[in-house]
Amino acid sequence: MPRIHPSANVDSRAEFAVDAEIGPGCLIEGPVTIGPGTRLIAMVSLMGPLTLGRGNTLYPHVSLGFAPQDRKFASSTAGAGTVIGDDN
């Protein structure tokens, strides 16, 4: 069963490998898949659609899957999502 810190805010659409670790203050929104052996240390923010592969470690204050900080980008445009491979 994944270890999810009680202070983490996790969307019901998120899916976790049985040995995933979600640290304190993490925010997971939307369809996010977290692979085996992946650790979110603390204060990590993920926005789906997003897939994290096997054996990744995300350190505090990492943000993935959000719209780019570019005024020309229409935030209402749905993207294809973000895919991060293994061992990053």
N, CA, C and O atoms as CSV, one atom per row, in Angstrom:
chain,resi,resn,atom,element,x,y,z
A,1,MET,N,N,0.848,-1.178,0.000
A,1,MET,CA,C,0.000,0.000,0.000
A,1,MET,C,C,0.896,1.245,0.000
A,1,MET,O,O,1.869,1.299,0.752
A,2,PRO,N,N,0.582,2.244,-0.832
A,2,PRO,CA,C,1.419,3.450,-0.869
A,2,PRO,C,C,1.389,4.180,0.478
A,2,PRO,O,O,0.381,4.175,1.185
A,3,ARG,N,N,2.514,4.801,0.806
A,3,ARG,CA,C,2.593,5.599,2.031
A,3,ARG,C,C,2.276,7.042,1.661
A,3,ARG,O,O,3.038,7.691,0.944
A,4,ILE,N,N,1.154,7.535,2.150
A,4,ILE,CA,C,0.711,8.902,1.855
A,4,ILE,C,C,0.612,9.667,3.170
A,4,ILE,O,O,-0.163,9.306,4.055
A,5,HIS,N,N,1.404,10.723,3.286
A,5,HIS,CA,C,1.400,11.527,4.509
A,5,HIS,C,C,0.016,12.139,4.710
A,5,HIS,O,O,-0.634,12.528,3.739
A,6,PRO,N,N,-0.442,12.227,5.964
A,6,PRO,CA,C,-1.781,12.779,6.220
A,6,PRO,C,C,-1.978,14.224,5.747
A,6,PRO,O,O,-3.110,14.638,5.500
A,7,SER,N,N,-0.896,14.992,5.620
A,7,SER,CA,C,-1.046,16.382,5.176
A,7,SER,C,C,-1.038,16.523,3.654
A,7,SER,O,O,-1.210,17.630,3.142
A,8,ALA,N,N,-0.843,15.428,2.924
A,8,ALA,CA,C,-0.865,15.483,1.458
A,8,ALA,C,C,-2.315,15.635,0.991
A,8,ALA,O,O,-3.235,15.075,1.586
A,9,ASN,N,N,-2.498,16.402,-0.084
A,9,ASN,CA,C,-3.823,16.607,-0.681
A,9,ASN,C,C,-3.831,15.836,-1.992
A,9,ASN,O,O,-3.169,16.230,-2.953
A,10,VAL,N,N,-4.579,14.738,-2.034
A,10,VAL,CA,C,-4.519,13.813,-3.162
A,10,VAL,C,C,-5.891,13.670,-3.808
A,10,VAL,O,O,-6.878,13.360,-3.142
A,11,ASP,N,N,-5.937,13.903,-5.120
A,11,ASP,CA,C,-7.158,13.759,-5.915
A,11,ASP,C,C,-7.554,12.275,-5.973
A,11,ASP,O,O,-6.694,11.395,-6.016
A,12,SER,N,N,-8.840,12.021,-5.973
A,12,SER,CA,C,-9.338,10.636,-6.012
A,12,SER,C,C,-8.998,9.935,-7.334
A,12,SER,O,O,-9.048,8.707,-7.406
A,13,ARG,N,N,-8.650,10.701,-8.385
A,13,ARG,CA,C,-8.307,10.092,-9.675
A,13,ARG,C,C,-6.849,9.633,-9.740
A,13,ARG,O,O,-6.451,8.985,-10.708
A,14,ALA,N,N,-6.062,9.956,-8.735
A,14,ALA,CA,C,-4.645,9.578,-8.731
A,14,ALA,C,C,-4.497,8.084,-8.482
A,14,ALA,O,O,-5.264,7.479,-7.732
A,15,GLU,N,N,-3.480,7.500,-9.137
A,15,GLU,CA,C,-3.181,6.075,-8.970
A,15,GLU,C,C,-1.725,5.925,-8.556
A,15,GLU,O,O,-0.841,6.593,-9.092
A,16,PHE,N,N,-1.484,5.029,-7.583
A,16,PHE,CA,C,-0.147,4.866,-7.020
A,16,PHE,C,C,0.293,3.418,-7.055
A,16,PHE,O,O,-0.517,2.509,-6.869
A,17,ALA,N,N,1.588,3.201,-7.297
A,17,ALA,CA,C,2.164,1.869,-7.120
A,17,ALA,C,C,2.130,1.548,-5.633
A,17,ALA,O,O,2.064,2.452,-4.799
A,18,VAL,N,N,2.175,0.272,-5.304
A,18,VAL,CA,C,2.038,-0.135,-3.906
A,18,VAL,C,C,3.158,0.384,-3.017
A,18,VAL,O,O,2.964,0.511,-1.809
A,19,ASP,N,N,4.332,0.690,-3.582
A,19,ASP,CA,C,5.450,1.152,-2.755
A,19,ASP,C,C,5.780,2.632,-2.961
A,19,ASP,O,O,6.856,3.080,-2.566
A,20,ALA,N,N,4.876,3.394,-3.569
A,20,ALA,CA,C,5.084,4.832,-3.755
A,20,ALA,C,C,5.029,5.534,-2.402
A,20,ALA,O,O,4.321,5.101,-1.492
A,21,GLU,N,N,5.793,6.633,-2.283
A,21,GLU,CA,C,5.806,7.419,-1.044
A,21,GLU,C,C,5.452,8.868,-1.372
A,21,GLU,O,O,6.099,9.506,-2.202
A,22,ILE,N,N,4.414,9.376,-0.704
A,22,ILE,CA,C,3.959,10.746,-0.902
A,22,ILE,C,C,4.175,11.484,0.416
A,22,ILE,O,O,3.543,11.171,1.425
A,23,GLY,N,N,5.072,12.461,0.396
A,23,GLY,CA,C,5.480,13.151,1.611
A,23,GLY,C,C,4.535,14.260,2.034
A,23,GLY,O,O,3.505,14.497,1.402
A,24,PRO,N,N,4.905,14.942,3.124
A,24,PRO,CA,C,4.054,15.986,3.678
A,24,PRO,C,C,3.884,17.180,2.738
A,24,PRO,O,O,4.821,17.595,2.056
A,25,GLY,N,N,2.667,17.717,2.721
A,25,GLY,CA,C,2.379,18.924,1.971
A,25,GLY,C,C,2.298,18.758,0.468
A,25,GLY,O,O,2.202,19.752,-0.252
A,26,CYS,N,N,2.332,17.531,-0.027
A,26,CYS,CA,C,2.252,17.321,-1.479
A,26,CYS,C,C,0.830,17.573,-1.970
A,26,CYS,O,O,-0.141,17.332,-1.252
A,27,LEU,N,N,0.724,18.060,-3.200
A,27,LEU,CA,C,-0.563,18.331,-3.838
A,27,LEU,C,C,-0.592,17.559,-5.149
A,27,LEU,O,O,0.270,17.741,-6.009
A,28,ILE,N,N,-1.597,16.692,-5.293
A,28,ILE,CA,C,-1.745,15.901,-6.513
A,28,ILE,C,C,-3.157,16.126,-7.024
A,28,ILE,O,O,-4.134,15.760,-6.371
A,29,GLU,N,N,-3.255,16.744,-8.225
A,29,GLU,CA,C,-4.550,17.081,-8.804
A,29,GLU,C,C,-4.729,16.388,-10.144
A,29,GLU,O,O,-3.805,16.335,-10.956
A,30,GLY,N,N,-5.919,15.860,-10.367
A,30,GLY,CA,C,-6.240,15.259,-11.656
A,30,GLY,C,C,-5.718,13.846,-11.797
A,30,GLY,O,O,-5.260,13.235,-10.831
A,31,PRO,N,N,-5.794,13.328,-13.032
A,31,PRO,CA,C,-5.344,11.957,-13.281
A,31,PRO,C,C,-3.820,11.877,-13.294
A,31,PRO,O,O,-3.178,12.198,-14.294
A,32,VAL,N,N,-3.259,11.452,-12.186
A,32,VAL,CA,C,-1.816,11.314,-12.028
A,32,VAL,C,C,-1.526,9.863,-11.699
A,32,VAL,O,O,-2.187,9.273,-10.845
A,33,THR,N,N,-0.527,9.277,-12.381
A,33,THR,CA,C,-0.105,7.910,-12.111
A,33,THR,C,C,1.337,7.947,-11.626
A,33,THR,O,O,2.205,8.525,-12.280
A,34,ILE,N,N,1.589,7.327,-10.474
A,34,ILE,CA,C,2.920,7.317,-9.877
A,34,ILE,C,C,3.412,5.882,-9.813
A,34,ILE,O,O,2.774,5.015,-9.216
A,35,GLY,N,N,4.567,5.645,-10.446
A,35,GLY,CA,C,5.110,4.304,-10.591
A,35,GLY,C,C,5.813,3.769,-9.360
A,35,GLY,O,O,5.979,4.474,-8.365
A,36,PRO,N,N,6.227,2.500,-9.442
A,36,PRO,CA,C,6.876,1.816,-8.324
A,36,PRO,C,C,8.177,2.496,-7.903
A,36,PRO,O,O,8.944,2.973,-8.739
A,37,GLY,N,N,8.409,2.530,-6.599
A,37,GLY,CA,C,9.653,3.061,-6.073
A,37,GLY,C,C,9.810,4.562,-6.210
A,37,GLY,O,O,10.902,5.085,-5.985
A,38,THR,N,N,8.759,5.266,-6.569
A,38,THR,CA,C,8.838,6.720,-6.735
A,38,THR,C,C,8.519,7.401,-5.417
A,38,THR,O,O,7.587,7.016,-4.712
A,39,ARG,N,N,9.318,8.436,-5.088
A,39,ARG,CA,C,9.173,9.173,-3.828
A,39,ARG,C,C,8.965,10.648,-4.108
A,39,ARG,O,O,9.710,11.253,-4.878
A,40,LEU,N,N,7.954,11.223,-3.484
A,40,LEU,CA,C,7.741,12.660,-3.471
A,40,LEU,C,C,8.126,13.095,-2.066
A,40,LEU,O,O,7.389,12.842,-1.113
A,41,ILE,N,N,9.283,13.752,-1.930
A,41,ILE,CA,C,9.844,14.030,-0.614
A,41,ILE,C,C,8.905,14.916,0.226
A,41,ILE,O,O,8.495,14.511,1.314
A,42,ALA,N,N,8.567,16.095,-0.257
A,42,ALA,CA,C,7.663,17.012,0.462
A,42,ALA,C,C,7.319,18.185,-0.448
A,42,ALA,O,O,8.105,18.555,-1.320
A,43,MET,N,N,6.147,18.764,-0.240
A,43,MET,CA,C,5.732,19.985,-0.930
A,43,MET,C,C,5.846,19.897,-2.454
A,43,MET,O,O,6.144,20.896,-3.109
A,44,VAL,N,N,5.616,18.728,-3.014
A,44,VAL,CA,C,5.640,18.523,-4.465
A,44,VAL,C,C,4.227,18.748,-4.995
A,44,VAL,O,O,3.260,18.295,-4.383
A,45,SER,N,N,4.095,19.445,-6.129
A,45,SER,CA,C,2.793,19.705,-6.740
A,45,SER,C,C,2.750,19.073,-8.127
A,45,SER,O,O,3.599,19.349,-8.975
A,46,LEU,N,N,1.754,18.226,-8.343
A,46,LEU,CA,C,1.592,17.545,-9.629
A,46,LEU,C,C,0.190,17.808,-10.160
A,46,LEU,O,O,-0.787,17.752,-9.414
A,47,MET,N,N,0.096,18.100,-11.470
A,47,MET,CA,C,-1.188,18.344,-12.120
A,47,MET,C,C,-1.313,17.381,-13.290
A,47,MET,O,O,-0.457,17.358,-14.175
A,48,GLY,N,N,-2.380,16.586,-13.296
A,48,GLY,CA,C,-2.578,15.631,-14.375
A,48,GLY,C,C,-3.263,16.256,-15.569
A,48,GLY,O,O,-3.845,17.335,-15.461
A,49,PRO,N,N,-3.199,15.587,-16.708
A,49,PRO,CA,C,-2.695,14.226,-16.846
A,49,PRO,C,C,-1.168,14.182,-16.768
A,49,PRO,O,O,-0.462,14.925,-17.450
A,50,LEU,N,N,-0.687,13.276,-15.902
A,50,LEU,CA,C,0.747,13.153,-15.680
A,50,LEU,C,C,1.059,11.717,-15.282
A,50,LEU,O,O,0.323,11.103,-14.509
A,51,THR,N,N,2.151,11.190,-15.814
A,51,THR,CA,C,2.609,9.852,-15.451
A,51,THR,C,C,4.066,9.926,-15.030
A,51,THR,O,O,4.906,10.460,-15.753
A,52,LEU,N,N,4.356,9.391,-13.862
A,52,LEU,CA,C,5.732,9.265,-13.369
A,52,LEU,C,C,6.094,7.788,-13.406
A,52,LEU,O,O,5.349,6.957,-12.889
A,53,GLY,N,N,7.221,7.455,-14.006
A,53,GLY,CA,C,7.647,6.062,-14.108
A,53,GLY,C,C,8.197,5.521,-12.803
A,53,GLY,O,O,7.871,5.997,-11.716
A,54,ARG,N,N,9.036,4.520,-12.944
A,54,ARG,CA,C,9.606,3.774,-11.828
A,54,ARG,C,C,10.848,4.480,-11.274
A,54,ARG,O,O,11.641,5.042,-12.030
A,55,GLY,N,N,11.008,4.443,-9.940
A,55,GLY,CA,C,12.240,4.856,-9.300
A,55,GLY,C,C,12.597,6.323,-9.392
A,55,GLY,O,O,13.780,6.659,-9.441
A,56,ASN,N,N,11.618,7.207,-9.418
A,56,ASN,CA,C,11.882,8.649,-9.464
A,56,ASN,C,C,11.868,9.232,-8.056
A,56,ASN,O,O,11.178,8.726,-7.171
A,57,THR,N,N,12.634,10.295,-7.857
A,57,THR,CA,C,12.612,11.037,-6.594
A,57,THR,C,C,12.383,12.500,-6.931
A,57,THR,O,O,13.147,13.101,-7.687
A,58,LEU,N,N,11.320,13.073,-6.361
A,58,LEU,CA,C,11.014,14.487,-6.563
A,58,LEU,C,C,11.243,15.209,-5.244
A,58,LEU,O,O,10.666,14.852,-4.217
A,59,TYR,N,N,12.083,16.219,-5.286
A,59,TYR,CA,C,12.478,16.957,-4.092
A,59,TYR,C,C,11.521,18.118,-3.831
A,59,TYR,O,O,10.715,18.459,-4.696
A,60,PRO,N,N,11.603,18.734,-2.635
A,60,PRO,CA,C,10.659,19.784,-2.263
A,60,PRO,C,C,10.537,20.909,-3.291
A,60,PRO,O,O,11.519,21.373,-3.871
A,61,HIS,N,N,9.306,21.316,-3.484
A,61,HIS,CA,C,8.894,22.449,-4.317
A,61,HIS,C,C,8.963,22.178,-5.822
A,61,HIS,O,O,8.938,23.118,-6.617
A,62,VAL,N,N,9.048,20.921,-6.218
A,62,VAL,CA,C,8.954,20.577,-7.636
A,62,VAL,C,C,7.495,20.732,-8.056
A,62,VAL,O,O,6.589,20.332,-7.326
A,63,SER,N,N,7.273,21.313,-9.229
A,63,SER,CA,C,5.930,21.424,-9.813
A,63,SER,C,C,5.983,20.875,-11.228
A,63,SER,O,O,6.788,21.324,-12.044
A,64,LEU,N,N,5.127,19.909,-11.519
A,64,LEU,CA,C,5.078,19.290,-12.845
A,64,LEU,C,C,3.645,19.235,-13.348
A,64,LEU,O,O,2.710,19.031,-12.573
A,65,GLY,N,N,3.480,19.419,-14.654
A,65,GLY,CA,C,2.185,19.246,-15.294
A,65,GLY,C,C,1.333,20.493,-15.389
A,65,GLY,O,O,0.243,20.450,-15.960
A,66,PHE,N,N,1.797,21.589,-14.850
A,66,PHE,CA,C,1.018,22.834,-14.886
A,66,PHE,C,C,1.237,23.558,-16.212
A,66,PHE,O,O,2.201,23.296,-16.931
A,67,ALA,N,N,0.323,24.470,-16.516
A,67,ALA,CA,C,0.450,25.274,-17.734
A,67,ALA,C,C,1.739,26.085,-17.671
A,67,ALA,O,O,2.170,26.472,-16.584
A,68,PRO,N,N,2.362,26.350,-18.818
A,68,PRO,CA,C,3.584,27.144,-18.815
A,68,PRO,C,C,3.308,28.585,-18.381
A,68,PRO,O,O,2.199,29.095,-18.536
A,69,GLN,N,N,4.323,29.214,-17.844
A,69,GLN,CA,C,4.182,30.598,-17.404
A,69,GLN,C,C,4.483,31.523,-18.582
A,69,GLN,O,O,5.490,32.232,-18.602
A,70,ASP,N,N,3.583,31.492,-19.559
A,70,ASP,CA,C,3.731,32.239,-20.800
A,70,ASP,C,C,2.373,32.872,-21.097
A,70,ASP,O,O,1.388,32.155,-21.271
A,71,ARG,N,N,2.306,34.163,-21.156
A,71,ARG,CA,C,1.025,34.848,-21.359
A,71,ARG,C,C,0.370,34.508,-22.695
A,71,ARG,O,O,-0.843,34.660,-22.840
A,72,LYS,N,N,1.146,34.056,-23.663
A,72,LYS,CA,C,0.581,33.697,-24.968
A,72,LYS,C,C,-0.142,32.350,-24.922
A,72,LYS,O,O,-0.935,32.046,-25.813
A,73,PHE,N,N,0.121,31.550,-23.905
A,73,PHE,CA,C,-0.492,30.235,-23.796
A,73,PHE,C,C,-1.906,30.372,-23.258
A,73,PHE,O,O,-2.124,31.001,-22.223
A,74,ALA,N,N,-2.865,29.784,-23.959
A,74,ALA,CA,C,-4.256,29.795,-23.503
A,74,ALA,C,C,-4.438,28.675,-22.480
A,74,ALA,O,O,-4.437,27.497,-22.837
A,75,SER,N,N,-4.590,29.041,-21.221
A,75,SER,CA,C,-4.676,28.030,-20.160
A,75,SER,C,C,-5.916,27.144,-20.287
A,75,SER,O,O,-5.980,26.085,-19.662
A,76,SER,N,N,-6.883,27.554,-21.073
A,76,SER,CA,C,-8.074,26.730,-21.276
A,76,SER,C,C,-7.825,25.609,-22.281
A,76,SER,O,O,-8.659,24.716,-22.427
A,77,THR,N,N,-6.687,25.646,-22.977
A,77,THR,CA,C,-6.352,24.607,-23.946
A,77,THR,C,C,-5.834,23.376,-23.219
A,77,THR,O,O,-4.843,23.441,-22.492
A,78,ALA,N,N,-6.510,22.262,-23.421
A,78,ALA,CA,C,-6.078,21.023,-22.774
A,78,ALA,C,C,-4.833,20.487,-23.465
A,78,ALA,O,O,-4.765,20.443,-24.694
A,79,GLY,N,N,-3.870,20.090,-22.686
A,79,GLY,CA,C,-2.641,19.535,-23.243
A,79,GLY,C,C,-2.677,18.018,-23.260
A,79,GLY,O,O,-3.601,17.396,-22.736
A,80,ALA,N,N,-1.677,17.445,-23.860
A,80,ALA,CA,C,-1.580,15.987,-23.945
A,80,ALA,C,C,-1.154,15.375,-22.631
A,80,ALA,O,O,-1.317,14.172,-22.428
A,81,GLY,N,N,-0.614,16.180,-21.735
A,81,GLY,CA,C,-0.149,15.662,-20.472
A,81,GLY,C,C,1.365,15.570,-20.429
A,81,GLY,O,O,2.050,15.896,-21.398
A,82,THR,N,N,1.871,15.127,-19.307
A,82,THR,CA,C,3.304,15.042,-19.085
A,82,THR,C,C,3.653,13.607,-18.745
A,82,THR,O,O,2.950,12.964,-17.965
A,83,VAL,N,N,4.727,13.102,-19.320
A,83,VAL,CA,C,5.206,11.749,-19.017
A,83,VAL,C,C,6.677,11.853,-18.626
A,83,VAL,O,O,7.494,12.366,-19.390
A,84,ILE,N,N,7.007,11.364,-17.435
A,84,ILE,CA,C,8.373,11.312,-16.934
A,84,ILE,C,C,8.738,9.826,-16.876
A,84,ILE,O,O,7.988,9.024,-16.321
A,85,GLY,N,N,9.871,9.466,-17.439
A,85,GLY,CA,C,10.292,8.058,-17.494
A,85,GLY,C,C,10.758,7.519,-16.154
A,85,GLY,O,O,10.251,7.909,-15.101
A,86,ASP,N,N,11.731,6.617,-16.206
A,86,ASP,CA,C,12.218,5.916,-15.024
A,86,ASP,C,C,13.553,6.496,-14.539
A,86,ASP,O,O,14.330,7.060,-15.309
A,87,ASP,N,N,13.783,6.333,-13.239
A,87,ASP,CA,C,15.071,6.634,-12.597
A,87,ASP,C,C,15.541,8.071,-12.787
A,87,ASP,O,O,16.691,8.304,-13.158
A,88,ASN,N,N,14.688,9.001,-12.544
A,88,ASN,CA,C,15.037,10.430,-12.626
A,88,ASN,C,C,15.067,11.019,-11.227
A,88,ASN,O,O,15.339,12.209,-11.063
